[in-house]
Amino acid sequence: MGKIKIGIIKEGKIPMDRRVPLTPTQCAEILSDFDGVSIKCQESDIRCFPDEEYRKAGVEVVSDISDCEIILGVKEVPIPNLMAGKTHFFFSHTIKKQDYNRELLREIMSKQIRLIDWECLTNKEGQRLIAFGRYAGIVGAYNAVWTYGKRYNLFDLRRANECFDLDDLKTEYAKVKLPAIKIALTGGGRVSKGAMEVLHGMGIRKVSPAEFVNEYFEGPVFTQLNTRDYNKKANGETFDREEFYQNPANYVSNFAAYAEKADILIAGAFWDPKAPVLFGREDVLATAFKISVIADITCDIEGSIPSTKQPSTIDDPIYDYNPSNDRVETAFGDEGNITVMAVDNLPCELPRNASEDFGREFVDQILPNLIGEDKDDIIKRATITKEGKLTEIYGYLQDYVDGH
């Protein structure tokens, strides 16, 4: 039996993404520890790890990787770059029937591609096995504080993407001098954990939700809010977490108590469109609403937060939201506006670290199931298309593919 050939594709999506699915060191580890695997790397001038680092790690760097069976990438592969008959790994952004990727999925099926989506690689309990969430949280929280400092001329930090890596970023923390503000952080997963790393690193104290609402503090504090903290049952009964996720329409938002106390909101919680919005435009217009900076890491456009009207970019990361006319305006234009940071590819600001974490999870949890026995159907559950058809799990996408 010949070796399984893995190819690392050059990222082709615009705007440019410098992340990689495997670092040079991780490639060397695979070549050393997995006898039945070979790796090729497509030439690229945009990766955070240059081609020469891959060559030094023993990886063949070539212009064409079409002889590889398994193609690893990060973002959606442009349609002209899809390789017929291969197994492609990337974030396809199709499982929610995203209109902008319908043609991509059609072409994948037409070319008999086996599509495995990183987002769908889960354990038996449905928990993600591989993701960039931690670095979305790290950069999102850093950007939140950076934005607040800019808005009120408090300090001047380098942008995250101007730092070489996370260790370099941490050297900026000492410059942060915040007044006695309050920061609300939503979510309990990888994103919020990454955000808390930064807030703790900056010396910002964590307090309970009750303390956040009821007490005064002499220095900056933050609180972590889970779904039970900002949602309540519409009929007044006790919050039931399992019921909330099964029937979120039975609940209404209870976030106003925090919005009246918080200066910064860092939104890191997954939002189901069937669930209550965090708050509405009418809430922002209320006199008691205090939040002036929102870092929306989730970046759900027209989703749970009315001020997230559009994504921002790494080059132009912030804009103002004017609640009076429900429009986007130039950042820092009016004190009555909310300044919004809604960069939709935050991990790209620290591509080396984000890639290292991601590749580590691939080597440890995904690769053994890919080249050996697929324990617990990890690969099977993440396979969207195979042999020109949708797999049974993703059959619900057929009307989307058909254009209905």
Contacts in CASP RR format, 6 or more apart in sequence:
PFRMAT RR
TARGET T0000
AUTHOR 0000-0000-0000
METHOD contacts of the structure
MODEL  1
MGKIKIGIIKEGKIPMDRRVPLTPTQCAEILSDFDGVSIKCQESDIRCFP
DEEYRKAGVEVVSDISDCEIILGVKEVPIPNLMAGKTHFFFSHTIKKQDY
NRELLREIMSKQIRLIDWECLTNKEGQRLIAFGRYAGIVGAYNAVWTYGK
RYNLFDLRRANECFDLDDLKTEYAKVKLPAIKIALTGGGRVSKGAMEVLH
GMGIRKVSPAEFVNEYFEGPVFTQLNTRDYNKKANGETFDREEFYQNPAN
YVSNFAAYAEKADILIAGAFWDPKAPVLFGREDVLATAFKISVIADITCD
IEGSIPSTKQPSTIDDPIYDYNPSNDRVETAFGDEGNITVMAVDNLPCEL
PRNASEDFGREFVDQILPNLIGEDKDDIIKRATITKEGKLTEIYGYLQDY
VDGH
2 36 0 8 1.000
3 36 0 8 1.000
3 37 0 8 1.000
3 38 0 8 1.000
4 36 0 8 1.000
4 37 0 8 1.000
4 38 0 8 1.000
4 69 0 8 1.000
4 70 0 8 1.000
4 371 0 8 1.000
5 37 0 8 1.000
5 38 0 8 1.000
5 39 0 8 1.000
5 40 0 8 1.000
5 67 0 8 1.000
5 68 0 8 1.000
5 69 0 8 1.000
5 70 0 8 1.000
6 30 0 8 1.000
6 37 0 8 1.000
6 38 0 8 1.000
6 39 0 8 1.000
6 40 0 8 1.000
6 68 0 8 1.000
6 69 0 8 1.000
6 70 0 8 1.000
6 71 0 8 1.000
6 72 0 8 1.000
7 39 0 8 1.000
7 40 0 8 1.000
7 41 0 8 1.000
7 42 0 8 1.000
7 65 0 8 1.000
7 68 0 8 1.000
7 70 0 8 1.000
7 71 0 8 1.000
7 72 0 8 1.000
8 20 0 8 1.000
8 21 0 8 1.000
8 22 0 8 1.000
8 27 0 8 1.000
8 39 0 8 1.000
8 40 0 8 1.000
8 41 0 8 1.000
8 42 0 8 1.000
8 54 0 8 1.000
8 59 0 8 1.000
8 65 0 8 1.000
8 72 0 8 1.000
8 73 0 8 1.000
9 42 0 8 1.000
9 65 0 8 1.000
9 71 0 8 1.000
9 72 0 8 1.000
9 73 0 8 1.000
9 77 0 8 1.000
9 81 0 8 1.000
10 42 0 8 1.000
10 43 0 8 1.000
10 44 0 8 1.000
10 46 0 8 1.000
10 47 0 8 1.000
11 17 0 8 1.000
11 18 0 8 1.000
11 19 0 8 1.000
11 44 0 8 1.000
11 46 0 8 1.000
11 47 0 8 1.000
11 73 0 8 1.000
11 74 0 8 1.000
11 75 0 8 1.000
12 75 0 8 1.000
12 77 0 8 1.000
12 78 0 8 1.000
12 81 0 8 1.000
13 75 0 8 1.000
13 76 0 8 1.000
13 77 0 8 1.000
13 78 0 8 1.000
15 313 0 8 1.000
15 314 0 8 1.000
15 345 0 8 1.000
16 46 0 8 1.000
17 46 0 8 1.000
17 74 0 8 1.000
17 75 0 8 1.000
17 345 0 8 1.000
17 348 0 8 1.000
17 351 0 8 1.000
18 46 0 8 1.000
18 47 0 8 1.000
18 48 0 8 1.000
18 348 0 8 1.000
18 351 0 8 1.000
19 48 0 8 1.000
19 74 0 8 1.000
19 132 0 8 1.000
19 347 0 8 1.000
19 348 0 8 1.000
19 351 0 8 1.000
19 354 0 8 1.000
19 355 0 8 1.000
19 358 0 8 1.000
20 47 0 8 1.000
20 48 0 8 1.000
20 49 0 8 1.000
20 73 0 8 1.000
20 74 0 8 1.000
20 351 0 8 1.000
20 355 0 8 1.000
21 72 0 8 1.000
21 73 0 8 1.000
21 74 0 8 1.000
21 89 0 8 1.000
21 355 0 8 1.000
21 358 0 8 1.000
21 359 0 8 1.000
21 362 0 8 1.000
22 30 0 8 1.000
22 39 0 8 1.000
22 72 0 8 1.000
22 355 0 8 1.000
22 359 0 8 1.000
22 362 0 8 1.000
22 363 0 8 1.000
23 49 0 8 1.000
23 352 0 8 1.000
23 355 0 8 1.000
23 356 0 8 1.000
23 359 0 8 1.000
24 49 0 8 1.000
24 53 0 8 1.000
24 54 0 8 1.000
24 56 0 8 1.000
24 57 0 8 1.000
24 59 0 8 1.000
25 57 0 8 1.000
26 356 0 8 1.000
26 359 0 8 1.000
26 360 0 8 1.000
26 362 0 8 1.000
26 363 0 8 1.000
27 39 0 8 1.000
27 41 0 8 1.000
27 54 0 8 1.000
27 57 0 8 1.000
27 58 0 8 1.000
27 59 0 8 1.000
28 57 0 8 1.000
28 58 0 8 1.000
28 59 0 8 1.000
29 363 0 8 1.000
30 37 0 8 1.000
30 39 0 8 1.000
30 363 0 8 1.000
30 367 0 8 1.000
31 37 0 8 1.000
31 38 0 8 1.000
31 39 0 8 1.000
31 57 0 8 1.000
31 58 0 8 1.000
31 59 0 8 1.000
34 367 0 8 1.000
34 371 0 8 1.000
36 371 0 8 1.000
37 367 0 8 1.000
37 371 0 8 1.000
38 60 0 8 1.000
39 59 0 8 1.000
39 60 0 8 1.000
40 59 0 8 1.000
40 60 0 8 1.000
40 61 0 8 1.000
40 62 0 8 1.000
40 65 0 8 1.000
40 67 0 8 1.000
40 68 0 8 1.000
41 51 0 8 1.000
41 54 0 8 1.000
41 59 0 8 1.000
41 60 0 8 1.000
41 61 0 8 1.000
41 62 0 8 1.000
41 65 0 8 1.000
42 61 0 8 1.000
42 62 0 8 1.000
42 63 0 8 1.000
42 64 0 8 1.000
42 65 0 8 1.000
43 51 0 8 1.000
43 61 0 8 1.000
43 62 0 8 1.000
43 63 0 8 1.000
44 51 0 8 1.000
48 351 0 8 1.000
48 352 0 8 1.000
48 355 0 8 1.000
49 352 0 8 1.000
49 355 0 8 1.000
51 61 0 8 1.000
54 61 0 8 1.000
55 61 0 8 1.000
65 71 0 8 1.000
66 83 0 8 1.000
66 86 0 8 1.000
68 86 0 8 1.000
69 86 0 8 1.000
69 87 0 8 1.000
70 86 0 8 1.000
70 87 0 8 1.000
70 89 0 8 1.000
70 370 0 8 1.000
71 77 0 8 1.000
71 83 0 8 1.000
71 86 0 8 1.000
71 87 0 8 1.000
71 88 0 8 1.000
71 89 0 8 1.000
72 89 0 8 1.000
72 90 0 8 1.000
72 362 0 8 1.000
73 88 0 8 1.000
73 89 0 8 1.000
73 90 0 8 1.000
74 90 0 8 1.000
74 91 0 8 1.000
74 118 0 8 1.000
75 90 0 8 1.000
75 91 0 8 1.000
76 90 0 8 1.000
76 91 0 8 1.000
76 92 0 8 1.000
76 93 0 8 1.000
76 101 0 8 1.000
76 104 0 8 1.000
77 88 0 8 1.000
77 90 0 8 1.000
77 104 0 8 1.000
79 103 0 8 1.000
79 104 0 8 1.000
79 107 0 8 1.000
82 88 0 8 1.000
82 107 0 8 1.000
82 108 0 8 1.000
82 111 0 8 1.000
82 113 0 8 1.000
83 111 0 8 1.000
83 113 0 8 1.000
84 111 0 8 1.000
84 112 0 8 1.000
84 113 0 8 1.000
85 111 0 8 1.000
85 112 0 8 1.000
85 113 0 8 1.000
85 114 0 8 1.000
86 113 0 8 1.000
86 114 0 8 1.000
87 113 0 8 1.000
87 114 0 8 1.000
87 116 0 8 1.000
88 108 0 8 1.000
88 113 0 8 1.000
88 114 0 8 1.000
88 115 0 8 1.000
88 116 0 8 1.000
89 116 0 8 1.000
89 117 0 8 1.000
89 118 0 8 1.000
90 117 0 8 1.000
90 118 0 8 1.000
91 117 0 8 1.000
91 118 0 8 1.000
91 119 0 8 1.000
92 101 0 8 1.000
92 104 0 8 1.000
92 105 0 8 1.000
92 108 0 8 1.000
92 115 0 8 1.000
92 117 0 8 1.000
92 119 0 8 1.000
92 384 0 8 1.000
93 100 0 8 1.000
93 101 0 8 1.000
94 101 0 8 1.000
94 102 0 8 1.000
94 104 0 8 1.000
94 105 0 8 1.000
94 117 0 8 1.000
94 384 0 8 1.000
94 397 0 8 1.000
94 400 0 8 1.000
95 117 0 8 1.000
95 119 0 8 1.000
95 120 0 8 1.000
95 384 0 8 1.000
95 394 0 8 1.000
95 397 0 8 1.000
97 397 0 8 1.000
97 400 0 8 1.000
102 400 0 8 1.000
102 401 0 8 1.000
102 403 0 8 1.000
105 115 0 8 1.000
105 384 0 8 1.000
105 385 0 8 1.000
105 397 0 8 1.000
105 400 0 8 1.000
105 401 0 8 1.000
106 401 0 8 1.000
108 115 0 8 1.000
108 385 0 8 1.000
109 385 0 8 1.000
109 388 0 8 1.000
109 389 0 8 1.000
109 390 0 8 1.000
109 401 0 8 1.000
110 388 0 8 1.000
112 387 0 8 1.000
112 388 0 8 1.000
113 385 0 8 1.000
113 388 0 8 1.000
114 383 0 8 1.000
114 385 0 8 1.000
114 386 0 8 1.000
114 387 0 8 1.000
115 383 0 8 1.000
115 384 0 8 1.000
115 385 0 8 1.000
116 379 0 8 1.000
116 382 0 8 1.000
116 383 0 8 1.000
116 384 0 8 1.000
117 382 0 8 1.000
117 384 0 8 1.000
118 130 0 8 1.000
118 131 0 8 1.000
118 382 0 8 1.000
119 128 0 8 1.000
119 131 0 8 1.000
119 382 0 8 1.000
120 381 0 8 1.000
120 382 0 8 1.000
120 384 0 8 1.000
121 128 0 8 1.000
121 129 0 8 1.000
121 130 0 8 1.000
121 365 0 8 1.000
121 366 0 8 1.000
121 378 0 8 1.000
121 379 0 8 1.000
121 381 0 8 1.000
121 382 0 8 1.000
122 128 0 8 1.000
122 129 0 8 1.000
122 378 0 8 1.000
122 381 0 8 1.000
122 382 0 8 1.000
123 129 0 8 1.000
123 376 0 8 1.000
123 378 0 8 1.000
124 376 0 8 1.000
128 190 0 8 1.000
129 361 0 8 1.000
129 365 0 8 1.000
129 366 0 8 1.000
129 378 0 8 1.000
130 358 0 8 1.000
130 359 0 8 1.000
130 361 0 8 1.000
130 362 0 8 1.000
130 365 0 8 1.000
130 366 0 8 1.000
131 190 0 8 1.000
131 358 0 8 1.000
131 361 0 8 1.000
132 347 0 8 1.000
132 354 0 8 1.000
132 357 0 8 1.000
132 358 0 8 1.000
133 190 0 8 1.000
133 191 0 8 1.000
133 194 0 8 1.000
133 347 0 8 1.000
134 190 0 8 1.000
134 191 0 8 1.000
134 193 0 8 1.000
134 194 0 8 1.000
134 197 0 8 1.000
134 357 0 8 1.000
135 194 0 8 1.000
135 346 0 8 1.000
135 347 0 8 1.000
135 350 0 8 1.000
135 353 0 8 1.000
135 354 0 8 1.000
135 357 0 8 1.000
136 190 0 8 1.000
136 191 0 8 1.000
136 297 0 8 1.000
136 346 0 8 1.000
136 347 0 8 1.000
137 190 0 8 1.000
137 191 0 8 1.000
137 192 0 8 1.000
137 193 0 8 1.000
137 194 0 8 1.000
137 195 0 8 1.000
137 198 0 8 1.000
137 268 0 8 1.000
137 297 0 8 1.000
137 346 0 8 1.000
138 166 0 8 1.000
138 169 0 8 1.000
138 194 0 8 1.000
138 195 0 8 1.000
138 197 0 8 1.000
138 198 0 8 1.000
138 350 0 8 1.000
139 160 0 8 1.000
139 343 0 8 1.000
139 346 0 8 1.000
139 347 0 8 1.000
139 349 0 8 1.000
139 350 0 8 1.000
140 195 0 8 1.000
140 198 0 8 1.000
140 266 0 8 1.000
140 295 0 8 1.000
140 297 0 8 1.000
140 341 0 8 1.000
140 343 0 8 1.000
140 346 0 8 1.000
141 185 0 8 1.000
141 194 0 8 1.000
141 195 0 8 1.000
141 196 0 8 1.000
141 197 0 8 1.000
141 198 0 8 1.000
141 199 0 8 1.000
141 266 0 8 1.000
141 295 0 8 1.000
142 157 0 8 1.000
142 160 0 8 1.000
142 169 0 8 1.000
142 172 0 8 1.000
142 198 0 8 1.000
143 160 0 8 1.000
143 295 0 8 1.000
143 317 0 8 1.000
143 341 0 8 1.000
143 343 0 8 1.000
143 346 0 8 1.000
143 349 0 8 1.000
144 183 0 8 1.000
144 264 0 8 1.000
144 266 0 8 1.000
144 293 0 8 1.000
144 295 0 8 1.000
144 341 0 8 1.000
145 157 0 8 1.000
145 176 0 8 1.000
145 178 0 8 1.000
145 198 0 8 1.000
145 202 0 8 1.000
145 264 0 8 1.000
146 157 0 8 1.000
146 159 0 8 1.000
146 160 0 8 1.000
147 293 0 8 1.000
147 295 0 8 1.000
147 317 0 8 1.000
147 318 0 8 1.000
147 339 0 8 1.000
147 341 0 8 1.000
148 154 0 8 1.000
148 178 0 8 1.000
148 181 0 8 1.000
148 263 0 8 1.000
148 264 0 8 1.000
148 292 0 8 1.000
148 293 0 8 1.000
149 155 0 8 1.000
149 157 0 8 1.000
150 318 0 8 1.000
150 332 0 8 1.000
151 292 0 8 1.000
151 293 0 8 1.000
151 332 0 8 1.000
151 339 0 8 1.000
154 177 0 8 1.000
154 178 0 8 1.000
154 179 0 8 1.000
155 175 0 8 1.000
155 176 0 8 1.000
155 177 0 8 1.000
156 175 0 8 1.000
157 172 0 8 1.000
157 175 0 8 1.000
157 176 0 8 1.000
158 172 0 8 1.000
159 317 0 8 1.000
159 349 0 8 1.000
160 169 0 8 1.000
160 349 0 8 1.000
160 350 0 8 1.000
161 314 0 8 1.000
161 348 0 8 1.000
161 349 0 8 1.000
161 350 0 8 1.000
163 169 0 8 1.000
163 171 0 8 1.000
163 172 0 8 1.000
163 350 0 8 1.000
164 352 0 8 1.000
165 350 0 8 1.000
165 352 0 8 1.000
165 353 0 8 1.000
166 350 0 8 1.000
166 353 0 8 1.000
169 350 0 8 1.000
170 201 0 8 1.000
173 198 0 8 1.000
173 201 0 8 1.000
173 202 0 8 1.000
173 203 0 8 1.000
176 202 0 8 1.000
178 202 0 8 1.000
178 204 0 8 1.000
178 219 0 8 1.000
178 220 0 8 1.000
179 219 0 8 1.000
179 220 0 8 1.000
180 216 0 8 1.000
180 217 0 8 1.000
180 218 0 8 1.000
180 219 0 8 1.000
180 220 0 8 1.000
181 219 0 8 1.000
181 220 0 8 1.000
181 263 0 8 1.000
181 264 0 8 1.000
182 212 0 8 1.000
182 217 0 8 1.000
182 220 0 8 1.000
182 221 0 8 1.000
182 222 0 8 1.000
182 223 0 8 1.000
182 261 0 8 1.000
182 262 0 8 1.000
182 263 0 8 1.000
182 264 0 8 1.000
183 199 0 8 1.000
183 204 0 8 1.000
183 220 0 8 1.000
183 221 0 8 1.000
183 222 0 8 1.000
183 223 0 8 1.000
183 262 0 8 1.000
183 263 0 8 1.000
183 264 0 8 1.000
183 265 0 8 1.000
183 266 0 8 1.000
184 212 0 8 1.000
184 222 0 8 1.000
184 223 0 8 1.000
184 225 0 8 1.000
184 258 0 8 1.000
184 259 0 8 1.000
184 261 0 8 1.000
184 262 0 8 1.000
184 264 0 8 1.000
184 265 0 8 1.000
184 266 0 8 1.000
184 291 0 8 1.000
185 192 0 8 1.000
185 195 0 8 1.000
185 196 0 8 1.000
185 199 0 8 1.000
185 222 0 8 1.000
185 223 0 8 1.000
185 224 0 8 1.000
185 225 0 8 1.000
185 266 0 8 1.000
185 268 0 8 1.000
186 192 0 8 1.000
186 224 0 8 1.000
186 225 0 8 1.000
186 226 0 8 1.000
186 230 0 8 1.000
186 265 0 8 1.000
186 266 0 8 1.000
186 267 0 8 1.000
186 268 0 8 1.000
186 269 0 8 1.000
186 278 0 8 1.000
187 224 0 8 1.000
187 225 0 8 1.000
187 226 0 8 1.000
187 227 0 8 1.000
187 268 0 8 1.000
187 269 0 8 1.000
187 270 0 8 1.000
188 224 0 8 1.000
188 226 0 8 1.000
188 269 0 8 1.000
191 268 0 8 1.000
191 269 0 8 1.000
191 297 0 8 1.000
191 298 0 8 1.000
192 224 0 8 1.000
192 268 0 8 1.000
192 269 0 8 1.000
195 266 0 8 1.000
195 268 0 8 1.000
195 297 0 8 1.000
196 206 0 8 1.000
196 222 0 8 1.000
196 224 0 8 1.000
199 206 0 8 1.000
199 222 0 8 1.000
200 206 0 8 1.000
203 220 0 8 1.000
204 220 0 8 1.000
204 221 0 8 1.000
204 222 0 8 1.000
205 217 0 8 1.000
205 219 0 8 1.000
205 220 0 8 1.000
205 221 0 8 1.000
205 222 0 8 1.000
206 221 0 8 1.000
206 222 0 8 1.000
206 223 0 8 1.000
206 224 0 8 1.000
207 215 0 8 1.000
207 217 0 8 1.000
207 221 0 8 1.000
207 222 0 8 1.000
207 223 0 8 1.000
208 223 0 8 1.000
209 223 0 8 1.000
209 225 0 8 1.000
209 229 0 8 1.000
209 258 0 8 1.000
211 221 0 8 1.000
211 223 0 8 1.000
212 221 0 8 1.000
212 223 0 8 1.000
212 258 0 8 1.000
212 261 0 8 1.000
212 262 0 8 1.000
213 257 0 8 1.000
213 258 0 8 1.000
213 261 0 8 1.000
223 258 0 8 1.000
225 258 0 8 1.000
225 269 0 8 1.000
226 269 0 8 1.000
227 241 0 8 1.000
227 244 0 8 1.000
227 269 0 8 1.000
228 239 0 8 1.000
228 241 0 8 1.000
228 244 0 8 1.000
229 254 0 8 1.000
229 258 0 8 1.000
230 253 0 8 1.000
230 254 0 8 1.000
230 255 0 8 1.000
230 258 0 8 1.000
230 278 0 8 1.000
231 239 0 8 1.000
231 244 0 8 1.000
231 248 0 8 1.000
231 251 0 8 1.000
231 252 0 8 1.000
231 253 0 8 1.000
231 254 0 8 1.000
231 275 0 8 1.000
231 276 0 8 1.000
232 239 0 8 1.000
232 251 0 8 1.000
232 252 0 8 1.000
232 253 0 8 1.000
232 254 0 8 1.000
233 239 0 8 1.000
233 240 0 8 1.000
233 250 0 8 1.000
233 251 0 8 1.000
233 252 0 8 1.000
234 250 0 8 1.000
234 251 0 8 1.000
234 252 0 8 1.000
235 250 0 8 1.000
239 251 0 8 1.000
243 250 0 8 1.000
244 250 0 8 1.000
244 251 0 8 1.000
244 275 0 8 1.000
245 272 0 8 1.000
248 272 0 8 1.000
248 274 0 8 1.000
248 275 0 8 1.000
248 276 0 8 1.000
249 274 0 8 1.000
249 275 0 8 1.000
251 275 0 8 1.000
251 276 0 8 1.000
252 276 0 8 1.000
253 276 0 8 1.000
253 277 0 8 1.000
253 278 0 8 1.000
253 279 0 8 1.000
255 278 0 8 1.000
255 279 0 8 1.000
255 283 0 8 1.000
256 279 0 8 1.000
256 283 0 8 1.000
256 286 0 8 1.000
256 288 0 8 1.000
256 289 0 8 1.000
259 265 0 8 1.000
259 279 0 8 1.000
259 283 0 8 1.000
259 288 0 8 1.000
259 289 0 8 1.000
259 290 0 8 1.000
259 291 0 8 1.000
260 288 0 8 1.000
260 289 0 8 1.000
260 290 0 8 1.000
261 290 0 8 1.000
262 290 0 8 1.000
262 291 0 8 1.000
263 290 0 8 1.000
263 291 0 8 1.000
263 292 0 8 1.000
263 293 0 8 1.000
264 291 0 8 1.000
264 292 0 8 1.000
264 293 0 8 1.000
264 294 0 8 1.000
264 295 0 8 1.000
265 291 0 8 1.000
265 293 0 8 1.000
265 294 0 8 1.000
265 295 0 8 1.000
265 305 0 8 1.000
266 295 0 8 1.000
266 297 0 8 1.000
267 278 0 8 1.000
267 294 0 8 1.000
267 295 0 8 1.000
267 296 0 8 1.000
267 297 0 8 1.000
267 298 0 8 1.000
267 304 0 8 1.000
267 305 0 8 1.000
268 297 0 8 1.000
268 298 0 8 1.000
269 298 0 8 1.000
270 298 0 8 1.000
271 278 0 8 1.000
271 298 0 8 1.000
271 300 0 8 1.000
271 303 0 8 1.000
271 304 0 8 1.000
273 303 0 8 1.000
275 304 0 8 1.000
276 304 0 8 1.000
277 303 0 8 1.000
277 304 0 8 1.000
277 305 0 8 1.000
277 306 0 8 1.000
278 304 0 8 1.000
278 305 0 8 1.000
279 289 0 8 1.000
279 305 0 8 1.000
279 306 0 8 1.000
280 306 0 8 1.000
281 306 0 8 1.000
281 323 0 8 1.000
281 326 0 8 1.000
283 289 0 8 1.000
284 306 0 8 1.000
284 307 0 8 1.000
284 321 0 8 1.000
284 323 0 8 1.000
284 338 0 8 1.000
285 323 0 8 1.000
285 324 0 8 1.000
291 338 0 8 1.000
292 336 0 8 1.000
292 338 0 8 1.000
292 339 0 8 1.000
293 338 0 8 1.000
293 339 0 8 1.000
293 340 0 8 1.000
293 341 0 8 1.000
294 305 0 8 1.000
294 307 0 8 1.000
294 308 0 8 1.000
294 321 0 8 1.000
294 338 0 8 1.000
294 339 0 8 1.000
294 340 0 8 1.000
294 341 0 8 1.000
295 341 0 8 1.000
295 342 0 8 1.000
296 305 0 8 1.000
296 307 0 8 1.000
296 308 0 8 1.000
296 340 0 8 1.000
296 341 0 8 1.000
296 342 0 8 1.000
297 346 0 8 1.000
298 304 0 8 1.000
299 308 0 8 1.000
299 311 0 8 1.000
299 342 0 8 1.000
299 343 0 8 1.000
299 344 0 8 1.000
300 308 0 8 1.000
301 308 0 8 1.000
301 309 0 8 1.000
301 310 0 8 1.000
301 311 0 8 1.000
302 308 0 8 1.000
302 309 0 8 1.000
306 321 0 8 1.000
306 323 0 8 1.000
306 326 0 8 1.000
307 321 0 8 1.000
307 323 0 8 1.000
307 338 0 8 1.000
307 340 0 8 1.000
308 340 0 8 1.000
308 342 0 8 1.000
309 321 0 8 1.000
309 326 0 8 1.000
309 327 0 8 1.000
309 328 0 8 1.000
309 340 0 8 1.000
310 319 0 8 1.000
310 328 0 8 1.000
310 342 0 8 1.000
311 342 0 8 1.000
311 343 0 8 1.000
311 344 0 8 1.000
312 318 0 8 1.000
312 319 0 8 1.000
312 340 0 8 1.000
312 341 0 8 1.000
312 342 0 8 1.000
312 343 0 8 1.000
312 344 0 8 1.000
313 343 0 8 1.000
314 343 0 8 1.000
314 345 0 8 1.000
314 348 0 8 1.000
314 349 0 8 1.000
317 341 0 8 1.000
317 343 0 8 1.000
318 331 0 8 1.000
318 339 0 8 1.000
318 340 0 8 1.000
318 341 0 8 1.000
319 328 0 8 1.000
319 329 0 8 1.000
319 330 0 8 1.000
319 331 0 8 1.000
319 339 0 8 1.000
319 340 0 8 1.000
319 342 0 8 1.000
320 328 0 8 1.000
320 329 0 8 1.000
320 330 0 8 1.000
320 331 0 8 1.000
320 332 0 8 1.000
320 333 0 8 1.000
320 334 0 8 1.000
320 337 0 8 1.000
320 338 0 8 1.000
320 339 0 8 1.000
320 340 0 8 1.000
321 327 0 8 1.000
321 328 0 8 1.000
321 329 0 8 1.000
321 337 0 8 1.000
321 338 0 8 1.000
321 339 0 8 1.000
321 340 0 8 1.000
322 328 0 8 1.000
322 329 0 8 1.000
322 334 0 8 1.000
322 336 0 8 1.000
322 337 0 8 1.000
323 336 0 8 1.000
323 337 0 8 1.000
323 338 0 8 1.000
329 337 0 8 1.000
331 339 0 8 1.000
332 339 0 8 1.000
343 349 0 8 1.000
347 354 0 8 1.000
348 354 0 8 1.000
365 378 0 8 1.000
366 378 0 8 1.000
366 379 0 8 1.000
369 375 0 8 1.000
369 376 0 8 1.000
369 378 0 8 1.000
369 379 0 8 1.000
370 379 0 8 1.000
374 380 0 8 1.000
380 391 0 8 1.000
381 393 0 8 1.000
383 391 0 8 1.000
383 393 0 8 1.000
384 390 0 8 1.000
384 391 0 8 1.000
384 394 0 8 1.000
384 397 0 8 1.000
385 391 0 8 1.000
385 394 0 8 1.000
390 397 0 8 1.000
390 398 0 8 1.000
390 401 0 8 1.000
END
